[in-house]
Every structure is written in C-alpha cells, then in structure tokens.
Amino acid sequence: MAERDMVAGDELGGTAARYRYGGGGLVLWSGGGFCGMPGFCACLSLCVYGGDGPSHGHLDKSWPWVPPPSSQTADTNQTHFVKKKKKKKTDPASMALSSTVEERKTAAEIVAALDLQRHPDGGFYLETFRDPSISLPTSALPPRYKVDRAVSSAIYFLLPAGEIARLHRIPCAETWHYYLGEPLTVLEVHDDGQIKMTVVGPDLPRGQRPQYTVPPNVWFGAFLTCDIESFTEDGSVFVKTPGRDPAVHYSFVGVTCAPAFQFEDNELATREDMKALAPKAEAFINYLVPS
C-alpha cells in the first residue's frame, strides 16, 4: 500500500476542500457527511438540510403552521408554512464557535476570535484557567514533577487538517473535551509497546467519545481522524487523505490537566526511542515525531 502525501498549507485561510471518496476506507461527503474507516471509529460532521419547506415525512418544529391567506381559495387540507427568522448572534466568539453551516467559521476566524497562539507541539492554544486556590510544591508531588504548580489548568486547543500534536508525555493526567469541528484521534504509546487509539468526537454510536483522559506519564500525540484514509491493523502502514483544506477542516477541543500543566515537564519523544518501544508502529511514529 503506497503512502500518499497530504496536501496541507501553512495558511489557515483559503477555499473549501475538494472532497474525495476513498476506496475501501475513508469516505467524505461534501457539505458534511462522514468519513468511515473499517475497524475504526468513524468521523461524523454536521449536516444541515436546507429548502423552502419542511422535510418529507415529518414536521420540523421550526416551521410553524399558519392558516392560508383569506384572500385565496385554498384546500382546507393543505398546510402552509412560514419559516421563522432567527436572530443573528453578535458576539464574535459565539459566531466563531457556531456549528451551523450558515455561520461555520474558518480555523483562522476561531484563532482570531479567541486569541489562540501557536503551540510548540502543534496546533493553536490558549490557557483559559489556572487554579490559584491551591499551589502544589514539588515536595508534595512524585519525583517526575520538576517544578511547583497549581492544582489544575485548562486550555482551548485547535488542530487544523494536516497538522499534528506531536508525541510527548507529561507527568499529569490530561483530559480532552470535544467542542466542535471534526473528531480527533489520540494515539498513545505505552511502556509495554502497546498502541492505543481513541477518537474524541460527537458520534457516540460509532464509538467516539466527547471526553477522554490520557493517563499520567504515557507517550501520546493527536491528529484529525479524517486526515488518515486507511491503515493496517497493526498500524505499520497507513495512507493519508489528500487535499484537505486546513481552513475548513479542523478540530476544536479543550484540554484540562490535574495537577496543572507546566512546560518544564513536557518531554518530547524521539523516533529512535519510540521505534525501540513500539517497532510495529513505525509509520505512525514517523508521522507524529517530525524529523
């Protein structure tokens, strides 16, 4: 199975991505749809069906019944519908985080609205909370903690298509919370060489979870689920999805750490160490540990 490079620019602006059907693996529906992967949790995005009337077979509650105009002769069995006008949101952050097609924002607009900054491990982030009520000295913590810290911290994190959160580990537990956009896959490499993948996303019937916690001191990284078209069961070979525009394909999540995250503890993985630990996962290791 030949690997195909993913198209991913540095700019977050741009036009909508070209959608593609993957043979036997990932499928992308234009305008929303899903990308499904055999033996893997599928990626479900949001669809909004438009039109001038209610959907066939059911009555959408946003389309209230009104009587026909008195000036017209009408069949009394005929139902007339008038669409309610929705109030537009004016708050920039609310607009940026809207999940409807009409108001869906680009990655760059969310970055600007929330003042996100580049994260050294990949993607964009903003620390939103660091608990000032309790300070934990290193003397009260296990030896793997290098500096004093607060009891907990939280960030926004946005990962555009084509980018990764590179393999690293920290001494504290880290919980990922799905907010909007595409699902995101968290890949863990454990000390026994076991590889674990968890999809953080909204599609519960397909096994995705809106929240997942990475245990302390475990190597892990992340990528957009739909950035990978298919892969072998042991993770030794995979095919990237080409032509995904990072302006419109992204995952927006929250990350909380307890005890609080400190960059002094952030240990980046090396390819040599990871391949010695999990040799069968060489393809994913090369992907999540840039040379």
C-alpha positions in Angstrom: 0.0 0.0 0.0 1.7 3.2 -1.2 1.6 6.2 1.1 0.2 9.4 -0.4 1.2 12.8 0.9 -1.4 15.0 2.4 -1.8 18.5 1.0 -1.6 20.9 3.9 -0.6 24.6 3.6 0.7 26.8 6.3 -2.1 29.3 5.8 -5.4 28.8 7.6 -7.3 30.9 5.0 -8.5 29.6 1.7 -11.3 27.9 -0.1 -13.3 24.8 0.8 -11.6 21.5 0.4 -12.1 19.1 -2.5 -14.0 16.1 -1.2 -13.0 12.6 -2.2 -14.2 9.0 -1.9 -11.5 6.6 -0.6 -11.5 3.1 -1.9 -12.4 0.7 0.8 -11.5 3.1 3.5 -12.4 6.7 4.4 -15.4 8.3 2.7 -16.0 12.1 2.7 -19.4 13.6 2.0 -19.4 17.1 0.6 -21.1 19.5 2.8 -21.0 17.5 6.0 -21.4 13.7 5.8 -19.0 11.3 7.4 -15.7 9.5 6.9 -15.9 5.9 8.0 -13.0 3.5 8.4 -13.4 -0.3 8.7 -12.5 -1.4 12.2 -12.1 2.2 13.3 -14.3 4.8 14.8 -15.9 6.9 12.0 -15.8 10.7 11.8 -19.1 12.4 11.8 -19.5 16.0 10.8 -22.6 18.2 11.0 -25.1 18.4 8.1 -27.9 21.0 7.7 -30.6 20.3 5.2 -32.0 23.4 3.6 -35.1 24.0 1.5 -38.2 26.1 1.2 -40.5 23.8 3.2 -40.5 21.1 5.9 -38.7 17.8 5.3 -40.7 14.9 3.8 -42.3 12.6 6.4 -42.1 14.9 9.4 -42.8 18.3 10.6 -39.9 20.4 11.6 -40.9 22.4 14.7 -39.1 25.5 13.3 -41.7 25.7 10.6 -45.0 26.8 12.4 -48.4 26.2 10.8 -50.3 29.3 9.7 -53.7 29.5 8.1 -53.9 30.1 4.3 -54.4 33.8 3.3 -58.1 34.7 3.5 -57.9 36.3 0.0 -57.2 33.0 -1.6 -59.4 29.9 -2.1 -57.4 27.0 -0.7 -57.8 23.3 0.0 -58.5 23.1 3.8 -56.3 20.0 4.0 -53.3 21.9 2.6 -50.9 23.1 5.3 -48.9 26.4 4.8 -45.6 27.0 6.5 -43.7 30.2 7.2 -40.1 30.0 8.3 -39.3 31.9 11.5 -36.4 34.4 11.2 -33.6 33.6 13.5 -31.9 36.3 15.5 -28.3 36.7 14.4 -25.6 36.4 17.1 -23.5 39.4 17.5 -20.8 38.2 19.9 -17.7 37.4 17.8 -16.7 34.4 19.9 -20.2 32.9 19.7 -20.2 33.5 15.9 -16.8 31.8 15.6 -18.0 28.7 17.5 -21.3 28.3 15.8 -21.7 24.8 14.3 -24.4 25.6 11.7 -23.4 25.7 8.0 -24.5 29.3 7.7 -22.3 30.6 10.5 -19.5 28.0 10.5 -16.2 29.8 10.8 -12.8 29.0 9.4 -9.9 27.9 11.6 -8.3 31.4 11.2 -11.5 33.1 12.4 -11.7 31.0 15.5 -8.0 31.6 16.2 -8.5 35.3 15.9 -11.8 35.4 17.9 -10.3 33.5 20.9 -6.7 34.9 20.5 -5.2 31.5 20.2 -1.4 31.2 19.9 0.9 28.6 18.3 1.6 25.6 20.5 5.1 24.3 20.3 3.8 20.7 20.0 1.5 21.7 17.1 -1.8 23.4 16.6 -3.1 26.5 18.4 -4.0 27.1 22.1 -4.9 29.5 24.8 -4.7 28.8 28.5 -8.1 29.7 29.9 -7.7 28.7 33.6 -5.1 28.0 36.2 -6.5 27.3 39.6 -5.0 29.9 42.0 -6.6 28.5 45.1 -4.1 25.7 45.7 -0.3 25.6 45.0 1.4 22.2 45.0 5.1 22.3 45.9 7.4 19.6 44.3 7.9 18.2 47.8 4.3 17.2 47.8 4.4 15.6 44.4 6.0 12.4 42.9 9.6 12.8 41.6 8.5 13.1 38.0 7.2 16.6 38.6 10.0 19.1 38.1 8.5 22.4 39.4 5.8 23.7 41.7 2.4 24.1 40.1 -1.3 24.9 40.6 -3.7 22.1 41.3 -5.2 22.2 37.7 -5.2 24.1 34.4 -7.3 24.3 31.2 -6.7 25.3 27.6 -8.5 25.7 24.3 -6.8 23.7 21.5 -7.4 23.9 17.8 -5.8 21.4 15.4 -6.1 22.1 11.6 -6.1 19.4 9.0 -2.5 18.4 8.1 -1.1 19.3 11.4 -0.4 17.0 14.4 0.1 17.3 18.1 3.5 15.6 18.3 4.2 12.6 20.5 5.2 13.7 24.0 4.4 12.9 27.7 3.7 14.8 30.8 3.6 13.7 34.5 -0.1 14.6 35.0 -3.4 13.2 33.7 -4.7 15.1 30.6 -8.4 15.1 29.7 -9.5 16.0 26.2 -13.0 17.5 25.7 -14.6 17.7 22.2 -16.2 21.1 21.4 -16.7 21.4 17.6 -15.4 20.5 14.2 -14.1 17.1 13.2 -13.2 14.2 15.5 -9.6 14.0 16.7 -7.7 10.7 17.3 -5.5 10.5 20.4 -2.7 7.9 19.9 -0.9 6.5 23.0 2.3 4.5 23.1 2.6 2.6 26.4 5.7 1.3 28.1 4.9 -2.3 27.1 4.8 -1.2 23.4 1.0 -1.3 23.3 -0.6 1.3 20.9 -4.0 2.7 21.8 -6.1 5.0 19.6 -9.1 6.8 21.0 -11.4 9.0 18.9 -12.6 12.2 20.7 -15.7 13.3 18.9 -19.6 13.6 18.8 -20.6 10.3 17.2 -21.4 8.1 20.1 -23.0 5.2 18.2 -19.7 4.8 16.3 -17.6 4.6 19.4 -16.4 8.2 19.6 -16.3 9.8 23.0 -16.8 13.5 23.8 -14.2 13.2 26.6 -11.1 11.1 27.1 -8.3 11.1 29.7 -4.7 10.2 28.9 -3.0 8.6 32.0 0.0 10.3 33.5 3.4 9.7 32.0 2.2 8.0 28.9 3.5 9.0 25.4 0.8 10.4 23.3 0.0 12.6 20.3 -3.0 13.5 18.2 -4.2 14.0 14.7 -7.5 14.7 12.9 -9.3 11.3 12.4 -10.2 12.1 8.8 -6.6 13.0 7.9 -5.8 9.3 7.7 -7.7 7.5 4.9 -6.8 3.9 6.0 -4.2 1.9 7.8 -3.3 -1.7 8.6 -4.5 -3.4 11.7 -1.1 -3.2 13.4 -0.6 0.4 12.4 2.6 -0.3 10.4 1.3 1.2 7.2 -1.2 4.0 6.6 -2.5 6.2 3.8 -3.0 9.9 4.3 -6.1 11.7 3.0 -5.0 14.2 0.2 -6.3 17.7 -0.4 -7.8 18.7 2.9 -8.1 22.4 3.4 -7.0 23.4 6.9 -9.2 26.5 6.8 -12.4 24.4 7.0 -11.2 21.0 8.3 -10.1 21.3 12.0 -10.9 20.0 15.4 -11.6 22.4 18.3 -11.3 20.8 21.8 -10.5 21.7 25.4 -7.7 20.1 27.4 -7.5 20.0 31.2 -4.6 18.8 33.4 -4.5 17.9 37.0 -2.1 18.8 38.6 -1.6 21.7 36.3 0.5 21.6 33.1 3.9 23.1 33.1 6.1 23.3 30.0 9.2 22.4 32.2 7.7 18.8 32.4 6.8 18.5 28.7 9.1 15.7 27.3 9.2 15.3 23.5 9.5 11.8 22.0 12.4 10.8 19.7 11.9 8.5 16.8 14.7 6.2 18.0 13.2 5.7 21.4 9.6 5.3 20.1 10.7 2.7 17.4 12.5 0.7 20.1 9.4 0.8 22.2 6.9 0.0 19.5 8.6 -1.1 16.3 5.4 -2.2 14.5 4.0 1.3 14.7 6.9 2.9 12.8 4.6 4.6 10.3 2.6 6.4 13.0 5.8 7.2 14.9 7.3 8.8 11.8 4.1 10.8 11.4 3.8 12.0 15.0 7.5 12.6 15.6 8.8 15.1 13.0 12.4 14.6 11.9 
